[in-house]
Amino acid sequence: MIGRLVKSGWETKALGSVSAINYGYTESASSEPIGPRFLRITDIQNDQVNWESVPYCKINSPDLPKFRLVTGDIVFARTGATTGKSYLVANPPEAVFASYLIRLRLLDNNLLPEFVFLFFQTAGYWKSIKDGVAGSAQGGFNASKLAALKITIPPISEQHRIVTILNEAFDGIATAKVNAEKKLAALDALKKSLLDQAFTGAL
């Protein structure tokens, strides 16, 4: 139930009650600078966007404010193999988002975009995506389903604390992964060297 207390100071709300959720702009992409950058699902790789490689699109001036991306927006893939993948926009150039994306813009100042973005990475969220896609004749996840998703919201100070802790933990995990990959690469090189030595009589 929306507004149900989870623990002291925490509430559960539907995303649609705390944010504006909109579909993207329909237009053809162009490599020529004919308008703003035109962010598509395929431009989001490994949770990053290389804005220099994002194409452009034409858009009428009256439509630009409706589709313009700003810091704190979260865009969400609504169809295809990457359905459910999200990206937190930060310091974008002049840009709009394409029609196969949904944008979520928070309306509640007591809710951090970074906190909501972390929610979009939880197992519970991905289960909702899987269930929603399975129940869709089109195989996607629409704005209505996104708006109906429930998020547990702690006080703003607690959100800051959680975001800080998780980001530090994720940075540590990423560093450990890089170090592990370097060690595996070194071991693989050693294996190949030993094989070469064995079959050239140098072992």
C-alpha positions in Angstrom: 0.0 0.0 0.0 1.4 3.4 -1.0 2.5 5.4 2.1 2.8 2.2 4.2 5.4 2.7 6.9 8.3 0.1 6.6 10.3 1.3 9.6 10.5 4.6 11.4 10.7 7.4 8.9 10.6 5.0 5.9 7.8 4.9 3.4 6.9 2.8 0.3 5.6 4.8 -2.7 4.8 4.1 -6.4 7.4 5.7 -8.7 4.5 7.4 -10.5 3.6 9.3 -7.4 7.1 10.9 -7.0 8.2 11.4 -10.6 7.2 12.5 -14.1 7.6 9.6 -16.5 7.7 10.2 -20.3 8.4 8.4 -23.5 11.2 9.7 -25.8 11.2 11.7 -29.0 10.6 10.0 -32.4 13.0 11.1 -35.1 15.8 9.9 -37.3 19.4 10.1 -36.0 22.0 12.1 -38.0 25.7 12.3 -37.9 25.4 15.9 -38.8 25.0 18.5 -36.1 21.5 19.5 -37.1 20.1 19.8 -33.6 20.7 18.4 -30.1 22.4 15.1 -29.3 19.9 12.2 -29.7 20.4 9.6 -26.9 19.4 6.0 -27.9 19.5 2.7 -26.0 22.6 1.6 -28.0 24.5 4.7 -26.8 24.4 3.4 -23.2 27.3 1.0 -22.8 28.7 -0.4 -19.5 26.6 2.3 -17.6 28.4 5.0 -19.5 27.6 7.4 -22.4 30.3 8.7 -24.7 28.4 11.9 -25.7 30.9 12.7 -28.5 29.7 9.6 -30.3 26.0 10.2 -29.8 24.3 11.3 -33.0 22.1 14.4 -33.5 18.5 14.9 -34.5 16.1 17.6 -35.8 13.6 18.9 -33.3 11.2 21.8 -33.4 12.0 24.5 -30.8 8.6 24.2 -29.0 9.3 20.4 -28.5 12.8 20.8 -27.1 12.0 21.6 -23.5 9.7 18.5 -23.3 12.4 16.1 -24.3 15.6 17.9 -23.1 17.8 15.8 -20.7 19.1 17.4 -17.5 21.3 16.2 -14.6 19.3 13.9 -12.4 17.1 12.4 -15.1 17.1 8.6 -15.3 16.5 7.0 -18.7 15.2 3.5 -19.0 15.2 1.0 -21.9 11.6 -0.1 -22.5 12.1 -2.7 -25.2 14.6 -5.2 -26.7 17.3 -7.3 -25.1 18.3 -4.5 -22.7 14.8 -3.8 -21.3 15.1 -2.5 -17.8 18.6 -1.1 -18.2 18.9 2.4 -16.8 21.3 5.4 -17.0 21.6 8.3 -14.6 22.2 11.5 -16.6 24.9 13.8 -15.3 26.1 17.1 -16.9 24.8 16.2 -20.4 25.3 18.4 -23.5 22.2 19.8 -25.2 20.4 16.4 -25.7 17.1 14.7 -26.1 16.2 11.1 -25.6 14.8 8.6 -28.3 11.4 6.9 -28.3 12.6 3.5 -27.1 13.7 5.1 -23.9 11.5 6.3 -21.0 12.7 9.2 -18.9 12.0 9.4 -15.1 12.3 12.8 -13.6 11.9 13.1 -9.8 9.4 15.6 -8.5 10.0 15.0 -4.8 13.0 17.0 -3.5 13.3 14.5 -0.6 14.3 11.7 -3.1 17.8 11.5 -4.5 18.2 10.5 -8.2 21.3 8.5 -7.2 19.2 6.6 -4.7 16.5 5.7 -7.2 19.2 4.7 -9.7 20.6 2.2 -7.2 17.0 0.9 -6.8 17.1 0.2 -10.5 19.9 -2.3 -9.9 18.3 -4.4 -7.2 17.2 -8.0 -7.6 13.6 -7.0 -6.7 13.6 -4.4 -9.4 14.9 -6.9 -12.0 12.3 -9.4 -10.9 9.6 -6.8 -11.6 11.0 -6.2 -15.0 11.1 -9.9 -15.9 7.6 -10.4 -14.7 6.4 -7.3 -16.5 8.0 -8.3 -19.8 6.7 -11.9 -19.5 3.2 -10.5 -19.1 3.4 -8.1 -22.1 2.2 -9.1 -25.6 4.8 -6.7 -27.0 7.6 -8.0 -24.8 8.6 -4.7 -23.4 8.0 -2.7 -20.2 5.9 0.5 -20.6 5.6 3.7 -18.7 2.5 2.6 -16.8 4.3 -0.5 -15.4 7.3 1.7 -14.4 5.0 4.1 -12.7 3.4 1.3 -10.7 6.7 0.0 -9.3 7.1 0.5 -5.5 10.2 2.0 -4.0 11.0 2.1 -0.3 12.1 5.6 0.6 14.1 6.4 3.8 14.8 10.0 5.0 17.0 12.1 2.8 19.9 11.8 5.2 19.7 8.0 5.1 19.6 8.1 1.3 22.8 10.1 1.3 24.4 7.6 3.6 23.3 4.6 1.6 24.5 6.1 -1.7 27.9 6.9 -0.2 28.3 3.4 1.3 27.3 1.6 -1.9 29.3 3.8 -4.2 32.4 3.2 -2.1 31.7 -0.5 -2.0 31.2 -0.7 -5.8 34.4 1.3 -6.4 36.2 -1.3 -4.3 34.6 -4.2 -6.2 35.5 -2.6 -9.6 39.1 -2.2 -8.5 39.3 -5.8 -7.2 37.9 -7.0 -10.5 40.5 -5.1 -12.5 43.3 -6.5 -10.3 41.9 -10.0 -10.7 41.7 -9.6 -14.5 45.3 -8.5 -14.6 46.4 -11.5 -12.5 44.4 -13.8 -14.8 46.0 -12.2 -17.9 49.5 -12.7 -16.3 48.7 -16.4 -15.5 47.4 -16.9 -19.1 50.6 -15.4 -20.5 52.7 -17.6 -18.2 50.8 -20.7 -19.5 51.4 -19.7 -23.1 55.1 -19.1 -22.4 55.4 -22.5 -20.7 53.7 -24.2 -23.7 56.0 -22.4 -26.1 59.1 -23.4 -24.1 57.9 -27.1 -23.9 57.5 -27.4 -27.7 60.7 -25.6 -28.6 63.0 -27.6 -26.2 63.6 -24.6 -24.0 61.7 -26.0 -21.0 
